[in-house]
Amino acid sequence: MAGPAFRAAPVRVRVPATSANLGPGFDTFGLALGLYDDVVVRVAESGLHVDIAGEGADDLPRDESHLLVRAMRSAFEVLGGQPRGLEVVCANRIPHGRGLGSSAAAICAGIVAARAVTIGGGERSLDTDPGKAALLELAAELEGHPDNVAACLLGGFTLAWTDDGTGGAGPAPGGVPAASVRAVRLDPAEDVVPVVFVPGNPLSTAEARGLLPRTVPHADAALTAARAALFVEALTRRPELLLAATEDRLHQDYRAAAMPESTALVARLRADGVPAVISGAGPTVLAFAEDGAAEKVARSAGDGWAANRLALDREGASVLPLA
């Protein structure tokens, strides 16, 4: 069978930052935020050329080991074959190693871009069904867990899980079996305003995961499960319940030693009545503010934090016209 044909024109893909866990929803909850990476991909006659501006420009590889390129290669294999060459231009705005889904964004951008430059890509294995299931399965397999990639692909507030009983918590990339990943997308309430507090130093997800125990007390698991159920109602319909709904005893306390400043900021915000959590594996702190109080909350962290009020992203990964 002949391999796929590719578009001559470049394509532009935009992917949002994401925050996972959101307190009690460990490896399940994801939220898409209005902070974006853009990538422009063109199929070339030969070779690979990668240009990077913004976050990671001084550190990221510009060869086949780049995560976005690896994701594209995996998607091209599913789609039937590799192009002769690729030109990739990345404009990165999502901070790396801060718990805002930069790796999920790279993976989702690569998969969506590969499908977009492949003629008939939407009718092949990476089809565009309502849940973007094929895209989600491949992205979760590459990421190792589905929470960030679900929010990045679908936008809004997502609940992701696996049907094989692992809960999506496979410790290594590639550990999530294909065809087992599921996600539900919900719309957050209109008056929920995310505020992120980004510290200067990164923290690797692997390091943060290494601090988690194999078991937790039953009472802690029961409390967190109840808060996770409440969180769905709070984020989508009753934001006044978010302070109670963001309580967690599964992961944040165990990781506190790796990010003491973040842990202290969460405690300080919560003592002031502001729902605040560690974003993903940290060390970024995510707070939920009322619209009129968002700027005051953003100013409350003090020195050493880049505080930003963000919009909620409701579209997820998108193919956009070239400017």
C-alpha positions in Angstrom: 0.0 0.0 0.0 1.3 3.4 -0.9 2.2 5.8 1.9 0.4 9.0 2.7 0.6 12.2 0.7 1.5 15.5 2.4 0.4 19.1 2.0 2.8 21.5 0.4 1.6 24.4 2.5 2.7 24.8 6.1 0.2 24.4 8.9 0.0 26.3 12.2 -1.0 24.5 15.5 -1.8 26.2 18.8 -1.9 24.3 22.1 -2.8 25.5 25.6 -1.0 25.2 28.9 -2.7 22.9 31.3 -2.9 22.4 35.0 -3.5 18.8 36.3 -4.6 17.3 39.6 -6.3 20.6 40.8 -6.0 19.4 44.3 -8.0 16.1 44.8 -8.1 14.9 41.2 -4.7 13.2 41.0 -3.8 12.0 37.5 -7.5 12.6 36.5 -8.4 16.3 36.5 -7.1 18.7 33.9 -7.8 22.3 33.1 -6.8 24.1 29.9 -5.4 27.6 30.4 -5.1 30.7 28.1 -1.4 30.5 27.7 -0.2 29.0 24.4 2.6 27.4 22.4 2.5 27.8 18.6 4.2 25.6 16.1 4.4 25.9 12.3 5.2 22.7 10.4 6.1 22.4 6.7 6.9 19.2 4.8 10.3 19.7 3.1 12.2 17.8 0.5 14.7 16.4 2.9 16.2 16.6 6.4 15.0 18.1 9.6 15.2 21.8 10.6 13.9 22.9 14.0 13.8 26.5 15.1 12.8 27.5 18.7 11.9 30.8 20.2 10.8 31.6 23.7 10.8 29.1 26.5 13.5 26.4 26.2 15.2 28.2 23.3 18.6 27.8 25.0 18.1 24.3 26.2 15.9 22.2 23.9 17.4 19.9 21.3 16.9 20.7 17.6 17.1 17.2 16.3 15.0 14.0 16.3 15.2 13.9 20.1 13.0 17.0 20.5 9.7 15.8 22.1 7.5 17.5 19.6 9.4 15.8 16.7 9.2 12.5 18.4 5.4 12.9 18.8 5.1 13.8 15.1 7.1 10.8 14.1 4.9 8.5 16.2 1.8 10.1 14.6 3.2 9.7 11.0 3.8 6.0 11.7 0.1 5.6 12.6 -0.8 7.6 9.5 1.1 5.3 7.2 4.6 6.8 6.7 7.1 9.5 7.2 7.6 12.6 5.0 10.9 13.2 3.3 11.8 16.2 5.4 10.4 18.6 8.0 10.7 22.2 8.9 9.4 23.0 12.4 9.2 26.5 14.0 8.2 26.6 17.6 7.1 29.7 19.5 7.0 28.6 23.2 5.3 30.5 25.9 4.5 27.7 28.4 7.2 27.6 31.1 9.1 24.3 31.2 9.4 22.1 34.3 6.8 24.2 36.3 3.7 22.0 36.3 1.9 23.8 33.4 1.9 20.9 30.9 4.7 21.9 28.6 5.5 18.3 27.7 1.8 17.6 27.0 1.7 20.7 24.8 4.6 19.5 22.8 3.2 16.0 22.3 -0.3 17.3 21.4 1.1 19.9 19.0 3.2 17.3 17.3 0.4 14.8 16.8 -2.1 17.4 15.6 0.4 19.0 13.3 1.3 15.6 11.8 -2.3 14.9 11.1 -2.9 18.3 9.6 0.0 18.1 7.1 -1.1 14.6 6.0 -3.7 14.6 3.2 -6.6 12.6 4.5 -5.2 12.6 8.0 -8.7 13.1 9.5 -10.0 10.0 7.7 -7.1 7.8 8.7 -6.3 6.2 12.0 -6.1 9.6 13.8 -9.7 10.4 13.1 -11.6 13.3 14.5 -14.4 11.7 16.5 -16.2 13.8 19.1 -13.8 12.8 21.9 -10.7 13.0 19.8 -10.2 9.4 21.1 -7.4 8.3 18.7 -5.4 11.5 19.3 -5.9 11.1 23.1 -4.8 7.5 23.1 -1.5 8.2 21.3 -0.8 11.4 23.3 -1.4 9.5 26.6 0.8 6.7 25.5 3.7 9.1 24.8 3.1 11.2 28.0 2.6 8.3 30.3 -0.6 9.6 31.9 -3.7 11.2 30.3 -4.6 14.2 32.6 -2.7 17.0 30.9 -3.0 15.7 27.3 -6.8 15.4 27.7 -7.1 19.0 28.7 -4.7 20.1 26.1 -6.5 18.4 23.3 -10.1 19.1 24.4 -9.9 22.4 26.2 -12.0 23.2 29.2 -12.1 21.0 32.3 -11.4 17.3 31.7 -11.7 14.1 33.6 -9.5 11.4 32.2 -9.1 7.7 33.1 -8.0 4.4 31.7 -10.1 1.3 31.3 -7.3 -1.1 32.4 -7.5 -0.2 36.0 -4.3 1.8 36.3 -6.0 5.1 36.7 -3.6 6.6 34.1 -0.8 6.6 36.6 1.8 4.6 34.6 5.2 5.8 35.8 7.0 5.8 32.5 6.2 7.3 29.1 4.6 4.6 27.0 3.1 2.9 30.0 -0.5 3.7 29.2 -2.0 1.1 26.9 -3.5 2.3 23.7 -7.3 2.0 23.3 -7.7 2.3 27.1 -7.8 6.0 27.6 -11.1 7.9 28.1 -11.9 11.5 28.8 -15.0 13.6 29.5 -14.9 17.4 28.9 -16.9 19.9 30.9 -17.2 23.7 30.8 -15.9 25.5 33.9 -18.2 28.2 35.3 -17.9 31.5 33.5 -16.8 33.5 36.6 -13.9 31.2 37.6 -10.6 33.1 37.1 -7.3 31.1 37.3 -4.3 32.9 38.7 -0.9 31.1 38.3 2.2 31.8 40.4 5.2 30.6 38.6 8.5 30.4 40.6 11.9 30.9 39.1 13.2 27.3 39.5 11.8 24.2 37.8 11.0 20.8 39.3 11.0 17.6 37.3 7.8 15.5 37.2 9.9 12.4 37.8 11.4 13.9 41.0 7.9 14.9 42.2 6.5 11.4 41.5 9.4 9.8 43.3 8.2 11.4 46.5 4.8 9.7 46.5 4.2 6.7 48.8 2.9 3.4 47.4 0.0 3.5 49.9 -2.0 6.1 51.8 -4.2 5.9 54.8 -7.8 4.9 54.0 -9.2 8.0 55.7 -7.1 10.3 53.5 -8.2 8.4 50.4 -11.8 8.7 51.4 -11.6 12.4 52.1 -9.9 13.1 48.8 -12.4 11.1 46.9 -15.2 13.1 48.5 -13.5 16.4 47.6 -12.9 15.2 44.0 -16.6 14.6 43.6 -17.4 18.0 45.1 -14.8 19.6 42.8 -16.8 18.8 39.7 -19.8 20.6 41.0 -17.8 23.5 42.3 -15.8 24.2 39.2 -18.7 23.9 36.8 -21.6 25.3 38.7 -20.8 26.5 42.3 -17.4 28.2 42.5 -18.2 29.3 46.1 -17.4 25.6 47.1 -13.9 25.6 45.5 -12.1 26.1 48.8 -13.5 22.9 50.3 -13.4 21.1 47.0 -9.7 21.6 46.4 -8.5 19.9 49.7 -6.2 17.0 49.0 -4.4 14.4 51.0 -3.0 12.1 48.2 -0.1 14.0 46.8 0.6 17.6 47.8 1.8 17.0 51.4 4.1 14.2 50.3 5.8 16.5 47.7 6.1 19.5 50.0 9.8 19.0 50.9 10.7 19.4 47.2 8.8 22.8 46.9 8.6 24.4 50.3 8.0 27.9 49.0 5.1 26.7 46.8 3.6 24.7 49.7 3.8 27.8 52.0 2.1 30.0 49.3 -0.7 27.5 49.0 -1.2 27.5 52.7 -1.1 31.3 52.9 -3.6 31.7 50.1 -6.0 29.1 51.6 -5.8 30.7 55.0 -7.0 33.9 53.3 -10.0 32.0 51.8 -8.5 31.6 48.3 -8.8 28.1 46.8 -5.2 27.3 45.9 -3.4 24.1 44.8 -0.1 22.9 43.4 -0.4 22.9 39.6 0.4 19.4 38.4 3.7 18.1 39.8 4.6 21.7 40.7 6.2 24.0 41.6 3.7 26.5 40.1 0.7 27.4 42.3 -2.8 27.7 40.8 -5.4 29.8 42.6 -9.1 30.2 41.7 -10.2 33.8 42.1 -13.5 35.6 41.7 -13.4 38.0 38.7 -13.2 41.2 40.8 -10.6 39.9 43.1 -8.2 38.3 40.6 -5.8 41.2 40.4 -5.6 41.4 44.2 -4.9 37.7 44.5 -2.2 38.0 41.8 -0.4 40.7 43.9 -0.5 38.7 47.1 2.5 36.3 46.5 5.3 38.8 46.9 8.7 38.7 45.3 10.1 35.7 43.5 6.9 34.8 41.7 5.6 35.6 38.2 1.9 36.0 38.9 -0.5 36.0 36.0 -4.2 36.1 35.7 -5.1 33.7 32.8 -8.3 33.0 30.8 -9.7 29.6 30.6 -9.1 27.9 27.3 -12.2 26.3 25.9 -11.0 25.1 22.5 -8.0 22.9 23.1 -5.5 22.1 20.4 -6.4 23.9 17.2 -5.2 24.2 13.7 -5.2 27.9 12.8 -4.7 30.0 9.7 -1.2 31.3 9.1 -0.9 34.9 10.0 
